[in-house]
Amino acid sequence: MKRQKIALAVLVVLTILSAVVSNFSSDYAATIILILSGLKFIGITYYFMDLIEAHLAWRILTGGFVFVILTVILVIK
C-alpha cells in the first residue's frame, strides 16, 4: 500500500509539473508535456494496473507502445 501512495504522489507531482510547464511559451513546452504524460502513463499501468507483476513481455510491450506513440507525435509535430 505504501508503494502505491508513493506512486500516486509522483503522479500528482508530474501532473502539477505539466500544468506549470503549460504556462511557459517555450518551443519545448509541448515536448516536455508529452514526456511527462508518457511517464504518467507508465506509472499508472505499472503500479495501479499491477503491470509490474506481469510477464516481462507485457512490460516491454507497454514501454514500446509509449515510446512509439510519443515518437510519432513528436515527429508529426
PDB file of N, CA, C and O in Angstrom:
ATOM      1  N   MET A   1       0.823  -1.193   0.000  1.00  0.00           N
ATOM      2  CA  MET A   1       0.000   0.000   0.000  1.00  0.00           C
ATOM      3  C   MET A   1       0.870   1.262   0.000  1.00  0.00           C
ATOM      4  O   MET A   1       0.528   2.255  -0.642  1.00  0.00           O
ATOM      5  N   LYS A   2       1.988   1.218   0.717  1.00  0.00           N
ATOM      6  CA  LYS A   2       2.866   2.375   0.771  1.00  0.00           C
ATOM      7  C   LYS A   2       3.443   2.693  -0.607  1.00  0.00           C
ATOM      8  O   LYS A   2       3.619   3.857  -0.967  1.00  0.00           O
ATOM      9  N   ARG A   3       3.731   1.645  -1.367  1.00  0.00           N
ATOM     10  CA  ARG A   3       4.290   1.816  -2.702  1.00  0.00           C
ATOM     11  C   ARG A   3       3.302   2.532  -3.622  1.00  0.00           C
ATOM     12  O   ARG A   3       3.697   3.369  -4.432  1.00  0.00           O
ATOM     13  N   GLN A   4       2.020   2.199  -3.493  1.00  0.00           N
ATOM     14  CA  GLN A   4       1.005   2.843  -4.311  1.00  0.00           C
ATOM     15  C   GLN A   4       0.823   4.311  -3.923  1.00  0.00           C
ATOM     16  O   GLN A   4       0.542   5.148  -4.781  1.00  0.00           O
ATOM     17  N   LYS A   5       0.981   4.624  -2.653  1.00  0.00           N
ATOM     18  CA  LYS A   5       0.878   6.017  -2.227  1.00  0.00           C
ATOM     19  C   LYS A   5       2.035   6.843  -2.775  1.00  0.00           C
ATOM     20  O   LYS A   5       1.858   8.002  -3.152  1.00  0.00           O
ATOM     21  N   ILE A   6       3.207   6.245  -2.816  1.00  0.00           N
ATOM     22  CA  ILE A   6       4.356   6.944  -3.401  1.00  0.00           C
ATOM     23  C   ILE A   6       4.132   7.155  -4.891  1.00  0.00           C
ATOM     24  O   ILE A   6       4.425   8.226  -5.422  1.00  0.00           O
ATOM     25  N   ALA A   7       3.611   6.129  -5.566  1.00  0.00           N
ATOM     26  CA  ALA A   7       3.318   6.256  -6.999  1.00  0.00           C
ATOM     27  C   ALA A   7       2.268   7.329  -7.238  1.00  0.00           C
ATOM     28  O   ALA A   7       2.380   8.105  -8.187  1.00  0.00           O
ATOM     29  N   LEU A   8       1.259   7.382  -6.397  1.00  0.00           N
ATOM     30  CA  LEU A   8       0.228   8.411  -6.514  1.00  0.00           C
ATOM     31  C   LEU A   8       0.820   9.798  -6.309  1.00  0.00           C
ATOM     32  O   LEU A   8       0.480  10.730  -7.038  1.00  0.00           O
ATOM     33  N   ALA A   9       1.696   9.943  -5.332  1.00  0.00           N
ATOM     34  CA  ALA A   9       2.327  11.237  -5.083  1.00  0.00           C
ATOM     35  C   ALA A   9       3.176  11.666  -6.285  1.00  0.00           C
ATOM     36  O   ALA A   9       3.176  12.839  -6.659  1.00  0.00           O
ATOM     37  N   VAL A  10       3.889  10.728  -6.881  1.00  0.00           N
ATOM     38  CA  VAL A  10       4.701  11.042  -8.061  1.00  0.00           C
ATOM     39  C   VAL A  10       3.803  11.468  -9.216  1.00  0.00           C
ATOM     40  O   VAL A  10       4.129  12.414  -9.932  1.00  0.00           O
ATOM     41  N   LEU A  11       2.675  10.784  -9.407  1.00  0.00           N
ATOM     42  CA  LEU A  11       1.742  11.155 -10.471  1.00  0.00           C
ATOM     43  C   LEU A  11       1.157  12.539 -10.258  1.00  0.00           C
ATOM     44  O   LEU A  11       0.989  13.298 -11.212  1.00  0.00           O
ATOM     45  N   VAL A  12       0.848  12.871  -9.017  1.00  0.00           N
ATOM     46  CA  VAL A  12       0.324  14.206  -8.717  1.00  0.00           C
ATOM     47  C   VAL A  12       1.382  15.263  -9.001  1.00  0.00           C
ATOM     48  O   VAL A  12       1.073  16.315  -9.561  1.00  0.00           O
ATOM     49  N   VAL A  13       2.622  14.994  -8.620  1.00  0.00           N
ATOM     50  CA  VAL A  13       3.712  15.939  -8.883  1.00  0.00           C
ATOM     51  C   VAL A  13       3.915  16.114 -10.391  1.00  0.00           C
ATOM     52  O   VAL A  13       4.107  17.234 -10.864  1.00  0.00           O
ATOM     53  N   LEU A  14       3.874  15.018 -11.142  1.00  0.00           N
ATOM     54  CA  LEU A  14       4.020  15.114 -12.591  1.00  0.00           C
ATOM     55  C   LEU A  14       2.873  15.905 -13.223  1.00  0.00           C
ATOM     56  O   LEU A  14       3.083  16.645 -14.183  1.00  0.00           O
ATOM     57  N   THR A  15       1.665  15.749 -12.685  1.00  0.00           N
ATOM     58  CA  THR A  15       0.516  16.498 -13.192  1.00  0.00           C
ATOM     59  C   THR A  15       0.676  17.986 -12.911  1.00  0.00           C
ATOM     60  O   THR A  15       0.409  18.816 -13.780  1.00  0.00           O
ATOM     61  N   ILE A  16       1.106  18.322 -11.714  1.00  0.00           N
ATOM     62  CA  ILE A  16       1.332  19.728 -11.376  1.00  0.00           C
ATOM     63  C   ILE A  16       2.456  20.304 -12.223  1.00  0.00           C
ATOM     64  O   ILE A  16       2.373  21.444 -12.679  1.00  0.00           O
ATOM     65  N   LEU A  17       3.493  19.526 -12.432  1.00  0.00           N
ATOM     66  CA  LEU A  17       4.602  19.968 -13.280  1.00  0.00           C
ATOM     67  C   LEU A  17       4.138  20.202 -14.715  1.00  0.00           C
ATOM     68  O   LEU A  17       4.586  21.146 -15.366  1.00  0.00           O
ATOM     69  N   SER A  18       3.243  19.349 -15.210  1.00  0.00           N
ATOM     70  CA  SER A  18       2.686  19.552 -16.549  1.00  0.00           C
ATOM     71  C   SER A  18       1.901  20.853 -16.629  1.00  0.00           C
ATOM     72  O   SER A  18       1.977  21.570 -17.627  1.00  0.00           O
ATOM     73  N   ALA A  19       1.153  21.153 -15.585  1.00  0.00           N
ATOM     74  CA  ALA A  19       0.381  22.396 -15.566  1.00  0.00           C
ATOM     75  C   ALA A  19       1.300  23.613 -15.540  1.00  0.00           C
ATOM     76  O   ALA A  19       1.025  24.619 -16.195  1.00  0.00           O
ATOM     77  N   VAL A  20       2.383  23.521 -14.790  1.00  0.00           N
ATOM     78  CA  VAL A  20       3.331  24.636 -14.715  1.00  0.00           C
ATOM     79  C   VAL A  20       4.027  24.826 -16.062  1.00  0.00           C
ATOM     80  O   VAL A  20       4.183  25.956 -16.525  1.00  0.00           O
ATOM     81  N   VAL A  21       4.439  23.741 -16.685  1.00  0.00           N
ATOM     82  CA  VAL A  21       5.131  23.826 -17.978  1.00  0.00           C
ATOM     83  C   VAL A  21       4.193  24.369 -19.055  1.00  0.00           C
ATOM     84  O   VAL A  21       4.639  25.052 -19.977  1.00  0.00           O
ATOM     85  N   SER A  22       2.901  24.071 -18.945  1.00  0.00           N
ATOM     86  CA  SER A  22       1.962  24.538 -19.969  1.00  0.00           C
ATOM     87  C   SER A  22       1.835  26.056 -19.987  1.00  0.00           C
ATOM     88  O   SER A  22       1.410  26.626 -20.992  1.00  0.00           O
ATOM     89  N   ASN A  23       2.192  26.709 -18.907  1.00  0.00           N
ATOM     90  CA  ASN A  23       2.119  28.168 -18.851  1.00  0.00           C
ATOM     91  C   ASN A  23       3.314  28.835 -19.513  1.00  0.00           C
ATOM     92  O   ASN A  23       3.286  30.039 -19.765  1.00  0.00           O
ATOM     93  N   PHE A  24       4.356  28.075 -19.797  1.00  0.00           N
ATOM     94  CA  PHE A  24       5.523  28.641 -20.470  1.00  0.00           C
ATOM     95  C   PHE A  24       5.252  28.737 -21.962  1.00  0.00           C
ATOM     96  O   PHE A  24       4.533  27.913 -22.527  1.00  0.00           O
ATOM     97  N   SER A  25       5.825  29.735 -22.589  1.00  0.00           N
ATOM     98  CA  SER A  25       5.648  29.889 -24.033  1.00  0.00           C
ATOM     99  C   SER A  25       6.906  29.408 -24.770  1.00  0.00           C
ATOM    100  O   SER A  25       7.290  29.975 -25.793  1.00  0.00           O
ATOM    101  N   SER A  26       7.520  28.386 -24.252  1.00  0.00           N
ATOM    102  CA  SER A  26       8.731  27.831 -24.841  1.00  0.00           C
ATOM    103  C   SER A  26       8.386  26.911 -26.013  1.00  0.00           C
ATOM    104  O   SER A  26       7.286  26.363 -26.091  1.00  0.00           O
ATOM    105  N   ASP A  27       9.342  26.760 -26.911  1.00  0.00           N
ATOM    106  CA  ASP A  27       9.152  25.832 -28.025  1.00  0.00           C
ATOM    107  C   ASP A  27       9.153  24.381 -27.552  1.00  0.00           C
ATOM    108  O   ASP A  27       8.618  23.503 -28.230  1.00  0.00           O
ATOM    109  N   TYR A  28       9.738  24.137 -26.424  1.00  0.00           N
ATOM    110  CA  TYR A  28       9.868  22.775 -25.915  1.00  0.00           C
ATOM    111  C   TYR A  28       8.777  22.405 -24.913  1.00  0.00           C
ATOM    112  O   TYR A  28       8.800  21.301 -24.370  1.00  0.00           O
ATOM    113  N   ALA A  29       7.841  23.283 -24.660  1.00  0.00           N
ATOM    114  CA  ALA A  29       6.803  23.015 -23.667  1.00  0.00           C
ATOM    115  C   ALA A  29       5.967  21.801 -24.053  1.00  0.00           C
ATOM    116  O   ALA A  29       5.680  20.955 -23.206  1.00  0.00           O
ATOM    117  N   ALA A  30       5.571  21.703 -25.321  1.00  0.00           N
ATOM    118  CA  ALA A  30       4.755  20.562 -25.753  1.00  0.00           C
ATOM    119  C   ALA A  30       5.531  19.256 -25.639  1.00  0.00           C
ATOM    120  O   ALA A  30       4.967  18.228 -25.262  1.00  0.00           O
ATOM    121  N   THR A  31       6.811  19.292 -25.960  1.00  0.00           N
ATOM    122  CA  THR A  31       7.642  18.097 -25.856  1.00  0.00           C
ATOM    123  C   THR A  31       7.768  17.644 -24.404  1.00  0.00           C
ATOM    124  O   THR A  31       7.676  16.453 -24.106  1.00  0.00           O
ATOM    125  N   ILE A  32       7.976  18.588 -23.521  1.00  0.00           N
ATOM    126  CA  ILE A  32       8.101  18.261 -22.098  1.00  0.00           C
ATOM    127  C   ILE A  32       6.794  17.690 -21.568  1.00  0.00           C
ATOM    128  O   ILE A  32       6.800  16.723 -20.807  1.00  0.00           O
ATOM    129  N   ILE A  33       5.675  18.286 -21.967  1.00  0.00           N
ATOM    130  CA  ILE A  33       4.372  17.799 -21.506  1.00  0.00           C
ATOM    131  C   ILE A  33       4.117  16.385 -22.027  1.00  0.00           C
ATOM    132  O   ILE A  33       3.581  15.551 -21.298  1.00  0.00           O
ATOM    133  N   LEU A  34       4.493  16.104 -23.272  1.00  0.00           N
ATOM    134  CA  LEU A  34       4.323  14.754 -23.812  1.00  0.00           C
ATOM    135  C   LEU A  34       5.175  13.733 -23.066  1.00  0.00           C
ATOM    136  O   LEU A  34       4.721  12.624 -22.786  1.00  0.00           O
ATOM    137  N   ILE A  35       6.389  14.104 -22.751  1.00  0.00           N
ATOM    138  CA  ILE A  35       7.255  13.188 -21.998  1.00  0.00           C
ATOM    139  C   ILE A  35       6.687  12.942 -20.599  1.00  0.00           C
ATOM    140  O   ILE A  35       6.683  11.809 -20.119  1.00  0.00           O
ATOM    141  N   LEU A  36       6.215  13.990 -19.955  1.00  0.00           N
ATOM    142  CA  LEU A  36       5.598  13.820 -18.637  1.00  0.00           C
ATOM    143  C   LEU A  36       4.345  12.956 -18.722  1.00  0.00           C
ATOM    144  O   LEU A  36       4.079  12.159 -17.822  1.00  0.00           O
ATOM    145  N   SER A  37       3.575  13.105 -19.793  1.00  0.00           N
ATOM    146  CA  SER A  37       2.383  12.269 -19.981  1.00  0.00           C
ATOM    147  C   SER A  37       2.757  10.808 -20.175  1.00  0.00           C
ATOM    148  O   SER A  37       2.077   9.917 -19.665  1.00  0.00           O
ATOM    149  N   GLY A  38       3.828  10.561 -20.904  1.00  0.00           N
ATOM    150  CA  GLY A  38       4.308   9.192 -21.060  1.00  0.00           C
ATOM    151  C   GLY A  38       4.725   8.578 -19.740  1.00  0.00           C
ATOM    152  O   GLY A  38       4.441   7.412 -19.467  1.00  0.00           O
ATOM    153  N   LEU A  39       5.405   9.373 -18.921  1.00  0.00           N
ATOM    154  CA  LEU A  39       5.795   8.879 -17.595  1.00  0.00           C
ATOM    155  C   LEU A  39       4.579   8.589 -16.730  1.00  0.00           C
ATOM    156  O   LEU A  39       4.559   7.607 -15.987  1.00  0.00           O
ATOM    157  N   LYS A  40       3.570   9.440 -16.826  1.00  0.00           N
ATOM    158  CA  LYS A  40       2.343   9.205 -16.056  1.00  0.00           C
ATOM    159  C   LYS A  40       1.638   7.939 -16.539  1.00  0.00           C
ATOM    160  O   LYS A  40       1.117   7.171 -15.730  1.00  0.00           O
ATOM    161  N   PHE A  41       1.621   7.720 -17.849  1.00  0.00           N
ATOM    162  CA  PHE A  41       1.007   6.504 -18.393  1.00  0.00           C
ATOM    163  C   PHE A  41       1.713   5.267 -17.859  1.00  0.00           C
ATOM    164  O   PHE A  41       1.066   4.308 -17.438  1.00  0.00           O
ATOM    165  N   ILE A  42       3.028   5.292 -17.876  1.00  0.00           N
ATOM    166  CA  ILE A  42       3.791   4.155 -17.370  1.00  0.00           C
ATOM    167  C   ILE A  42       3.542   3.971 -15.866  1.00  0.00           C
ATOM    168  O   ILE A  42       3.403   2.843 -15.393  1.00  0.00           O
ATOM    169  N   GLY A  43       3.487   5.063 -15.130  1.00  0.00           N
ATOM    170  CA  GLY A  43       3.207   4.978 -13.695  1.00  0.00           C
ATOM    171  C   GLY A  43       1.854   4.362 -13.407  1.00  0.00           C
ATOM    172  O   GLY A  43       1.724   3.533 -12.506  1.00  0.00           O
ATOM    173  N   ILE A  44       0.857   4.757 -14.157  1.00  0.00           N
ATOM    174  CA  ILE A  44      -0.486   4.210 -13.948  1.00  0.00           C
ATOM    175  C   ILE A  44      -0.527   2.735 -14.305  1.00  0.00           C
ATOM    176  O   ILE A  44      -1.070   1.928 -13.550  1.00  0.00           O
ATOM    177  N   THR A  45       0.041   2.375 -15.449  1.00  0.00           N
ATOM    178  CA  THR A  45      -0.034   0.970 -15.860  1.00  0.00           C
ATOM    179  C   THR A  45       0.801   0.063 -14.967  1.00  0.00           C
ATOM    180  O   THR A  45       0.385  -1.057 -14.670  1.00  0.00           O
ATOM    181  N   TYR A  46       1.943   0.514 -14.543  1.00  0.00           N
ATOM    182  CA  TYR A  46       2.805  -0.352 -13.741  1.00  0.00           C
ATOM    183  C   TYR A  46       2.297  -0.518 -12.315  1.00  0.00           C
ATOM    184  O   TYR A  46       2.282  -1.631 -11.789  1.00  0.00           O
ATOM    185  N   TYR A  47       1.883   0.566 -11.693  1.00  0.00           N
ATOM    186  CA  TYR A  47       1.567   0.479 -10.274  1.00  0.00           C
ATOM    187  C   TYR A  47       0.092   0.292  -9.975  1.00  0.00           C
ATOM    188  O   TYR A  47      -0.254  -0.427  -9.038  1.00  0.00           O
ATOM    189  N   PHE A  48      -0.783   0.917 -10.740  1.00  0.00           N
ATOM    190  CA  PHE A  48      -2.202   0.815 -10.418  1.00  0.00           C
ATOM    191  C   PHE A  48      -2.906  -0.286 -11.190  1.00  0.00           C
ATOM    192  O   PHE A  48      -3.967  -0.745 -10.767  1.00  0.00           O
ATOM    193  N   MET A  49      -2.346  -0.720 -12.309  1.00  0.00           N
ATOM    194  CA  MET A  49      -2.906  -1.845 -13.051  1.00  0.00           C
ATOM    195  C   MET A  49      -2.070  -3.103 -12.815  1.00  0.00           C
ATOM    196  O   MET A  49      -2.275  -4.119 -13.480  1.00  0.00           O
ATOM    197  N   ASP A  50      -1.140  -3.038 -11.880  1.00  0.00           N
ATOM    198  CA  ASP A  50      -0.286  -4.163 -11.473  1.00  0.00           C
ATOM    199  C   ASP A  50       0.476  -4.789 -12.629  1.00  0.00           C
ATOM    200  O   ASP A  50       0.687  -6.002 -12.649  1.00  0.00           O
ATOM    201  N   LEU A  51       0.883  -3.988 -13.575  1.00  0.00           N
ATOM    202  CA  LEU A  51       1.686  -4.494 -14.678  1.00  0.00           C
ATOM    203  C   LEU A  51       3.099  -4.826 -14.211  1.00  0.00           C
ATOM    204  O   LEU A  51       3.822  -5.560 -14.885  1.00  0.00           O
ATOM    205  N   ILE A  52       3.486  -4.294 -13.078  1.00  0.00           N
ATOM    206  CA  ILE A  52       4.823  -4.549 -12.548  1.00  0.00           C
ATOM    207  C   ILE A  52       4.987  -6.032 -12.184  1.00  0.00           C
ATOM    208  O   ILE A  52       6.102  -6.550 -12.135  1.00  0.00           O
ATOM    209  N   GLU A  53       3.861  -6.701 -11.929  1.00  0.00           N
ATOM    210  CA  GLU A  53       3.914  -8.128 -11.609  1.00  0.00           C
ATOM    211  C   GLU A  53       3.620  -9.002 -12.820  1.00  0.00           C
ATOM    212  O   GLU A  53       3.624 -10.228 -12.712  1.00  0.00           O
ATOM    213  N   ALA A  54       3.368  -8.395 -13.958  1.00  0.00           N
ATOM    214  CA  ALA A  54       3.028  -9.145 -15.165  1.00  0.00           C
ATOM    215  C   ALA A  54       4.287  -9.724 -15.807  1.00  0.00           C
ATOM    216  O   ALA A  54       5.410  -9.455 -15.381  1.00  0.00           O
ATOM    217  N   HIS A  55       4.064 -10.510 -16.822  1.00  0.00           N
ATOM    218  CA  HIS A  55       5.158 -11.112 -17.570  1.00  0.00           C
ATOM    219  C   HIS A  55       6.002 -10.022 -18.225  1.00  0.00           C
ATOM    220  O   HIS A  55       5.495  -8.957 -18.577  1.00  0.00           O
ATOM    221  N   LEU A  56       7.273 -10.298 -18.381  1.00  0.00           N
ATOM    222  CA  LEU A  56       8.216  -9.331 -18.945  1.00  0.00           C
ATOM    223  C   LEU A  56       7.780  -8.840 -20.328  1.00  0.00           C
ATOM    224  O   LEU A  56       7.998  -7.678 -20.672  1.00  0.00           O
ATOM    225  N   ALA A  57       7.176  -9.708 -21.107  1.00  0.00           N
ATOM    226  CA  ALA A  57       6.750  -9.326 -22.459  1.00  0.00           C
ATOM    227  C   ALA A  57       5.722  -8.200 -22.409  1.00  0.00           C
ATOM    228  O   ALA A  57       5.772  -7.286 -23.232  1.00  0.00           O
ATOM    229  N   TRP A  58       4.792  -8.253 -21.459  1.00  0.00           N
ATOM    230  CA  TRP A  58       3.780  -7.195 -21.351  1.00  0.00           C
ATOM    231  C   TRP A  58       4.411  -5.873 -20.938  1.00  0.00           C
ATOM    232  O   TRP A  58       4.011  -4.809 -21.411  1.00  0.00           O
ATOM    233  N   ARG A  59       5.389  -5.946 -20.063  1.00  0.00           N
ATOM    234  CA  ARG A  59       6.068  -4.709 -19.649  1.00  0.00           C
ATOM    235  C   ARG A  59       6.842  -4.096 -20.808  1.00  0.00           C
ATOM    236  O   ARG A  59       6.836  -2.877 -20.983  1.00  0.00           O
ATOM    237  N   ILE A  60       7.502  -4.926 -21.593  1.00  0.00           N
ATOM    238  CA  ILE A  60       8.252  -4.426 -22.754  1.00  0.00           C
ATOM    239  C   ILE A  60       7.298  -3.850 -23.793  1.00  0.00           C
ATOM    240  O   ILE A  60       7.566  -2.796 -24.369  1.00  0.00           O
ATOM    241  N   LEU A  61       6.178  -4.545 -24.035  1.00  0.00           N
ATOM    242  CA  LEU A  61       5.198  -4.044 -24.998  1.00  0.00           C
ATOM    243  C   LEU A  61       4.610  -2.703 -24.560  1.00  0.00           C
ATOM    244  O   LEU A  61       4.395  -1.822 -25.392  1.00  0.00           O
ATOM    245  N   THR A  62       4.355  -2.543 -23.286  1.00  0.00           N
ATOM    246  CA  THR A  62       3.810  -1.280 -22.790  1.00  0.00           C
ATOM    247  C   THR A  62       4.826  -0.152 -22.958  1.00  0.00           C
ATOM    248  O   THR A  62       4.478   0.934 -23.423  1.00  0.00           O
ATOM    249  N   GLY A  63       6.067  -0.403 -22.583  1.00  0.00           N
ATOM    250  CA  GLY A  63       7.106   0.608 -22.767  1.00  0.00           C
ATOM    251  C   GLY A  63       7.320   0.942 -24.230  1.00  0.00           C
ATOM    252  O   GLY A  63       7.510   2.106 -24.582  1.00  0.00           O
ATOM    253  N   GLY A  64       7.289  -0.074 -25.089  1.00  0.00           N
ATOM    254  CA  GLY A  64       7.428   0.148 -26.523  1.00  0.00           C
ATOM    255  C   GLY A  64       6.265   0.936 -27.089  1.00  0.00           C
ATOM    256  O   GLY A  64       6.448   1.790 -27.956  1.00  0.00           O
ATOM    257  N   PHE A  65       5.069   0.651 -26.600  1.00  0.00           N
ATOM    258  CA  PHE A  65       3.884   1.380 -27.042  1.00  0.00           C
ATOM    259  C   PHE A  65       4.012   2.867 -26.727  1.00  0.00           C
ATOM    260  O   PHE A  65       3.752   3.715 -27.580  1.00  0.00           O
ATOM    261  N   VAL A  66       4.408   3.168 -25.515  1.00  0.00           N
ATOM    262  CA  VAL A  66       4.584   4.574 -25.125  1.00  0.00           C
ATOM    263  C   VAL A  66       5.657   5.226 -25.987  1.00  0.00           C
ATOM    264  O   VAL A  66       5.478   6.349 -26.460  1.00  0.00           O
ATOM    265  N   PHE A  67       6.760   4.534 -26.192  1.00  0.00           N
ATOM    266  CA  PHE A  67       7.850   5.083 -26.992  1.00  0.00           C
ATOM    267  C   PHE A  67       7.405   5.360 -28.427  1.00  0.00           C
ATOM    268  O   PHE A  67       7.696   6.424 -28.974  1.00  0.00           O
ATOM    269  N   VAL A  68       6.708   4.419 -29.029  1.00  0.00           N
ATOM    270  CA  VAL A  68       6.275   4.582 -30.421  1.00  0.00           C
ATOM    271  C   VAL A  68       5.262   5.714 -30.547  1.00  0.00           C
ATOM    272  O   VAL A  68       5.382   6.547 -31.445  1.00  0.00           O
ATOM    273  N   ILE A  69       4.280   5.760 -29.674  1.00  0.00           N
ATOM    274  CA  ILE A  69       3.257   6.806 -29.746  1.00  0.00           C
ATOM    275  C   ILE A  69       3.878   8.178 -29.559  1.00  0.00           C
ATOM    276  O   ILE A  69       3.581   9.098 -30.321  1.00  0.00           O
ATOM    277  N   LEU A  70       4.737   8.330 -28.557  1.00  0.00           N
ATOM    278  CA  LEU A  70       5.360   9.637 -28.324  1.00  0.00           C
ATOM    279  C   LEU A  70       6.283  10.025 -29.474  1.00  0.00           C
ATOM    280  O   LEU A  70       6.342  11.193 -29.857  1.00  0.00           O
ATOM    281  N   THR A  71       6.997   9.058 -30.020  1.00  0.00           N
ATOM    282  CA  THR A  71       7.879   9.345 -31.149  1.00  0.00           C
ATOM    283  C   THR A  71       7.084   9.800 -32.369  1.00  0.00           C
ATOM    284  O   THR A  71       7.462  10.762 -33.036  1.00  0.00           O
ATOM    285  N   VAL A  72       5.995   9.116 -32.657  1.00  0.00           N
ATOM    286  CA  VAL A  72       5.166   9.504 -33.801  1.00  0.00           C
ATOM    287  C   VAL A  72       4.594  10.895 -33.607  1.00  0.00           C
ATOM    288  O   VAL A  72       4.606  11.704 -34.534  1.00  0.00           O
ATOM    289  N   ILE A  73       4.100  11.181 -32.431  1.00  0.00           N
ATOM    290  CA  ILE A  73       3.539  12.512 -32.160  1.00  0.00           C
ATOM    291  C   ILE A  73       4.607  13.590 -32.292  1.00  0.00           C
ATOM    292  O   ILE A  73       4.358  14.647 -32.872  1.00  0.00           O
ATOM    293  N   LEU A  74       5.774  13.331 -31.765  1.00  0.00           N
ATOM    294  CA  LEU A  74       6.842  14.333 -31.833  1.00  0.00           C
ATOM    295  C   LEU A  74       7.369  14.527 -33.256  1.00  0.00           C
ATOM    296  O   LEU A  74       7.757  15.635 -33.626  1.00  0.00           O
ATOM    297  N   VAL A  75       7.386  13.464 -34.050  1.00  0.00           N
ATOM    298  CA  VAL A  75       7.839  13.591 -35.435  1.00  0.00           C
ATOM    299  C   VAL A  75       6.812  14.357 -36.259  1.00  0.00           C
ATOM    300  O   VAL A  75       7.184  15.181 -37.094  1.00  0.00           O
ATOM    301  N   ILE A  76       5.534  14.100 -36.038  1.00  0.00           N
ATOM    302  CA  ILE A  76       4.481  14.802 -36.765  1.00  0.00           C
ATOM    303  C   ILE A  76       4.478  16.285 -36.395  1.00  0.00           C
ATOM    304  O   ILE A  76       4.241  17.146 -37.241  1.00  0.00           O
ATOM    305  N   LYS A  77       4.738  16.562 -35.152  1.00  0.00           N
ATOM    306  CA  LYS A  77       4.747  17.958 -34.658  1.00  0.00           C
ATOM    307  C   LYS A  77       5.816  18.730 -35.376  1.00  0.00           C
ATOM    308  O   LYS A  77       5.998  19.920 -35.117  1.00  0.00           O
TER     309      LYS A  77
END
